[in-house]
Amino acid sequence: MSGIELKWNDREVLIKIKKALFDNLDEAGKFVSERARSYAPKQTGRLQKGIDYVVAEDKDGLAAFVGVTRASHAFYGRFQELGTKNMAAHPFLRPSVNNHQREILRLVKGKK
């Protein structure tokens, strides 16, 4: 060896990696929630206003969750997305992901 000592601080590196992942998922969550609002039915605007995202850690690691908040009282968002026996589905969450996979992957990778 040349006498150069490298010190590996795994905790510090992991914290930096986790912060970068969090920031990238935050951008992706923001992007998907904006797309979902554009796809959502626009009758009263309550459903659109109720769409939000959160980046959180679950048992599988960090993830961005996009959906309709309980506080918005737009409980009917589930029925719009999935339909009922009396009403056809009018998805707004699934297309916001399915139609923009490349953009989402780019954001998760940290490329703006």
C-alpha positions in Angstrom: 0.0 0.0 0.0 1.1 3.5 -0.6 0.5 4.8 3.0 -2.9 6.3 2.1 -5.5 5.4 4.6 -9.1 5.5 3.6 -11.7 5.7 6.3 -15.1 4.3 5.6 -17.8 6.0 7.5 -20.7 3.7 6.6 -23.2 5.6 8.7 -22.4 8.9 7.1 -22.5 7.5 3.6 -25.8 5.7 4.3 -27.3 9.0 5.6 -26.3 10.8 2.5 -27.6 8.1 0.2 -30.9 8.0 2.1 -31.3 11.8 1.9 -30.6 11.7 -1.9 -33.2 8.9 -2.3 -35.7 10.9 -0.1 -35.2 14.0 -2.2 -35.6 12.1 -5.5 -38.8 10.3 -4.2 -40.1 13.7 -3.1 -39.7 15.0 -6.6 -41.4 11.9 -8.1 -44.2 12.1 -5.6 -44.8 15.8 -6.5 -44.8 14.9 -10.2 -47.3 12.0 -9.8 -49.6 14.0 -7.6 -49.7 16.8 -10.1 -50.5 14.4 -12.9 -53.2 12.7 -10.8 -54.8 16.1 -10.2 -54.9 16.7 -14.0 -56.6 13.4 -14.5 -59.1 13.7 -11.7 -62.8 14.6 -12.3 -63.3 18.4 -12.0 -66.9 18.8 -10.9 -66.3 20.4 -7.5 -62.5 20.4 -7.3 -62.6 18.7 -3.9 -61.0 15.5 -5.3 -58.3 17.4 -7.1 -57.4 19.4 -3.9 -57.4 16.2 -1.9 -54.7 14.5 -3.9 -51.4 14.6 -2.1 -48.3 12.5 -1.5 -45.9 11.6 1.3 -42.5 10.0 1.2 -42.1 7.6 4.1 -40.2 4.5 5.1 -42.1 1.2 5.3 -40.9 -2.3 5.8 -39.5 -2.4 2.3 -37.6 0.9 2.5 -38.4 4.4 1.3 -41.4 4.9 -0.9 -43.6 7.7 -2.2 -47.3 7.2 -1.6 -49.8 9.2 -3.7 -53.5 9.3 -2.9 -56.5 11.2 -1.6 -56.1 12.6 1.9 -58.7 11.8 4.5 -58.8 15.5 5.5 -60.2 16.4 2.1 -63.4 14.4 2.7 -63.2 13.2 -0.9 -63.8 9.6 0.1 -65.4 9.0 -3.2 -61.9 9.1 -4.9 -61.7 5.3 -4.4 -65.0 4.9 -6.3 -63.8 7.1 -9.1 -60.5 5.2 -9.4 -62.0 1.7 -9.2 -65.6 2.0 -10.1 -68.6 0.4 -8.4 -71.2 -2.1 -9.5 -73.3 0.9 -10.6 -70.6 3.2 -12.0 -67.7 2.6 -14.4 -64.2 3.4 -13.2 -62.7 6.8 -14.0 -59.0 6.2 -13.0 -56.8 9.2 -12.2 -54.1 7.7 -9.9 -53.1 4.7 -12.1 -52.7 6.7 -15.3 -50.6 9.3 -13.4 -48.1 6.5 -12.9 -48.7 4.3 -16.0 -48.6 7.1 -18.5 -45.4 8.7 -17.1 -43.1 5.8 -16.2 -40.1 7.2 -17.9 -40.4 10.6 -16.3 -40.9 9.0 -12.9 -37.8 6.8 -13.2 -35.8 9.7 -14.3 -36.8 11.7 -11.2 -36.1 8.7 -8.9 -32.7 8.4 -10.4 -32.1 12.1 -9.6 -32.2 13.4 -13.1 -34.2 16.6 -13.5 
